């Protein structure tokens, strides 16, 4: 029997309750055996040095998904979603990430490179969490609760600690990794 696999690329800095809700919705709504929450060693378009070390972030993410069936953590050297998604059946993301996929700035301002990446992604099943005002392709929407739409890692870093996963909150309580600004 062929296993259906999904990939959910992100920085998960910190992992939030919406990250888990999106991953579980993709697993359930797209009939996936597993969703890999995949973190690039060097995230494209992300500020360096925000929050804990890479290894600590991976450990917190692994702890966040440890008790959830069908969710795993994977580390990659790839940066572009089209590269990260190779070998998967479904690519999972938020609508804000889809907007970035469409932005030529992430491809060295090359519309041709962007179009090739988008074409590769459209060959897969897309599972995209809505987030107004961003639009998404028809048929790609995941059904997540409306209370989840505003939840973000940025908001968690700005004080909405209840948006962090329990493991992220525990790590933050112990270290101040996300809630204590750098001196």
HELIX and SHEET records of a PDB file:
HELIX    1   1 UNK A   17  UNK A   29  1                                  13    
HELIX    2   2 UNK A   54  UNK A   65  1                                  12    
HELIX    3   3 UNK A   81  UNK A   84  1                                   4    
HELIX    4   4 UNK A   95  UNK A  101  1                                   7    
HELIX    5   5 UNK A  104  UNK A  107  5                                   4    
HELIX    6   6 UNK A  111  UNK A  122  1                                  12    
HELIX    7   7 UNK A  146  UNK A  148  5                                   3    
HELIX    8   8 UNK A  153  UNK A  157  1                                   5    
HELIX    9   9 UNK A  161  UNK A  163  5                                   3    
HELIX   10  10 UNK A  166  UNK A  175  1                                  10    
SHEET    1   A 6 UNK A  71  UNK A  76  0                                        
SHEET    2   A 6 UNK A  34  UNK A  40  1                                        
SHEET    3   A 6 UNK A   5  UNK A   9  1                                        
SHEET    4   A 6 UNK A  90  UNK A  94  1                                        
SHEET    5   A 6 UNK A 125  UNK A 129  1                                        
SHEET    6   A 6 UNK A 141  UNK A 142  1                                        
END                                                                             
